[in-house]
């Protein structure tokens, strides 16, 4: 079971920006695919990049809570069971053959299994989820800092946005969402694989979902299959940066 320790703002910054030591400490425990090795070796560069992009922009941390504050009921909103063949196949083997791709405007594309992601340096945070429908809930999330993966993939200079391609469909179209690189490198931006100390349920986005704690719930993409670095949204959906944005919602949903 994954413990949910109390995390202060100071500890959050130290823990999420000082990943080099974590990577080195875990090297002997991780069997080495090329993708995993690149993620681990990216720790120092990630620290430098995140400090420039996040701390240099004075981006605040979302409030974090105690384990005793976790809501007894956290509503599973939107899709609760993807019906695509690719998702059903992955679900059928308990996501053993599922892989996350990191691609697009990168120099070294990544392909990582769930097991490999779970062995990488991780962060746990307990935060409040605020839905545009008006409800809120507090949950604990554990996952890999997104910025670490992007750094390992080697972002090309033209990259401006991270796009999340998901396994569920809305009105027959693949669900997608996007954020800029400032939010991508924020310490609390995670690709989460655990909730409240247990693996994500299907209803809450298994095997991997985005946690973007300073924005509203519709930005927290579930069932993430791939992360693509792009320079614009022009060729995606209706060009607005996400399914809900294509249908009239704001692209930046800050709280």
N, C-alpha and C positions, 0 to 999 in steps of 0.2 A: 504494500500500500504506500502511496506517495504522501509524505507528510506535508502539511501546509503551515510553514513557520510564519511568525509575525515578521513583516518586512517593513522597515522604516524607509523614509525617502533616501536617507544617506546610504543604507544598505542596498536599496534598489539600484542606485547609481553605481555603487562599487560592484555589486554582483553582476549587473547586466553589461557594464562597460568594461570590466576587467576580465574578459573571457580568455585571455592568453593562458593564465595559470590553470584554469579549468581544463582547457584543451590539453595542455601538457600533462596534467595529472591523470587524464583519462586515456592517454595514448595506448598504454599497454593493455587496455581492456577492449579495444575496438578492432575488430577484424577489418583489414584494410582494402576496401574498394577505393578506386581512384577518387570517386566523389566524396567519400568520407574523409579521406586523407586531405583533400583540398579544403574541406570545411574546417578541419582541425587546424591546419596551417594558416587559415585566414584569420585566426583569433586576434593577433596583434594588429593587423591591418584594419580589422573591424573596429577595434578600440579607437584607433585614430580617426577613422571615417565617421563613426557615430559621434565622437566628441565634436568634430567639425560641424556635422549636419544638425545634430540635436542640441548640444549644449551651446553651440555658437548661435543658435536661433532662440535660445531661452525657452525651449519647449517644456512646459510643466509636466509633472507626473499626475496621472489621475489618482484620486484618493484610493488607498488600499485599506482593507479591513481585517479584522481578526477572524479566525476560523469559527468562532462562536456566532459571528454575524451572518454566516452563510444561510441563504433562504431555504426553508424546508421544501419549497416548490418553485422550481425554475422553469417557467413556461418554455416549451419547445415550439418556436414560432416558424411560420413558413413551411417549407417542405419537411416532412418527418420521415419519409421513406422514398428515396429516389427510385424511379422505375426504369432507368436506363439499363441496357444489357451490360455495359461495362461495369456499372456499379453493382448490379446483382451478382455478377461473376466474382468481383472482389469481396463482396459481403459473404458469398457462399464459402470462401476458403478463409474466412476470418481475417481478411486483408493481408494474408501472407504473401500474395503475389502483387499486391498493389504497390505502385511506386509514384513518388512525387517527382515531376520534372521541373527544372528551373532552366528557362531557355529564352530565346529572343535576342535582345541586344546585349549578349554576354559573350565572353571569349572562351569560357570553359563550361558548357552546359552540364547540369547535374542530373542524376537519376538516383533517388534514394528510396530504399524500402522503409516501411514503418519501423521495423526493428532498428535500422541504422539511424533514423531520426531520434528514436528513443534513447540511443546511446550517446548522442551528442550533448555538449553543454546545454543545460536547460535552465529555465526560470519559472518560478511559481509565483503567482500573484492572486490576490483575492480582491475583486473589484465589483462595481455595480454596473449592471447592464441596463441601459435606458432605451426603451422601445418608442418609436414614433407614435405608436398607438396609445401611449400614456402609462404603461406599466413599467415597473423596474424590479430587478432581482439581483441579489448578490451571489456570486459564484467564485469558486477557486479554479484557476486554470494553470496547467503546466504544459510547456512546449519549448520549441526552439526559437530564439530571437530571429525574426525574419532577416534582419540586417546581416547576420552572420552568414546565412546562406547566399545572400546576394553578393556579399564580399567574396565568398569562395568561388562564385560563378564568374567573377571578373566583369563588372559592368562596363559596357562601352561608353565613351564620353557622351554619346547622343541619347542615352537612356534617361527618361524623365519620370516614368510611371511604372509601378508594378501592377500587373493585371492578374486576377485570380480566376482561373477557369475551373468550373465546378461540375459535379456529376449530375446535378438535378436539372430538370427542365421547367421552364415557366412558359405557358402558352406555346409549347413545342420548341422553344428556343433554349439553348444552353445558358444556364445562369452564369453571370460573370460580375465582377466588381473590381475596383481599382483604387489605388492611393498614390500619392506622390512619394518621392524619396525621403522627404523630411519625416513623414509618418512611417515610412518603411524602416527607417533606422532609429525610430523612437525606442527607448529601452523596454517599453511595455507592449510593443507590437510583436505578437507571437503567432507562430503556427502551432496551435495547441492540439495535443493528442490525449489529454486527460482533463477531467472535470471533477472537482471535489474528491481528489485522491483515487479516482477510478478511470479506466479507459472511457473515452467519449462513447456515449450511446449513439445509436443510429439517429434517433430523433434530434440529438444535439449536434450532429455533423460528422460522425465517425467516417473515416479514421482521423481526419485533420480539418481544423477550421481556423479561420483568422480571428484573432483577438486584437481589436483596435480600440483601446480603452477610452480614448478622448473623443470618440464619435458615436453617433446613435447606432442602435442595433442593426439596422438594415445594411450597414457597412460590414458587418461581421460575417463574411461569407462562410458557408458551411460546405462540406463535401469537396474540399479543395483537391484538385487533381494535378494542377500545374500552375506555376507562377511565371509569367512572361514579362520581360522588360521591353517597354515600347517607348517611342518618342512622341506618339499621339494616339488618340482614340479613333481616328478617322475610319479605319477598316473594321472596327468592332461595333456590332449592334447598330444603333442609330448614331453612334459617334459621341455619346454623352459620357461614357466611362463606366456604365453599369446598367444592369437590367432595370432597376428602379429609376435611375437617372434618365434612362431612355424613355421612361413613362412619367416624367414630370417632377421627380424628386431632385433635391439639391445634390450636387456632387460632393461638396464638403459639408458634412453633417456634424460639425463640432459641437461639443457640450462643455 
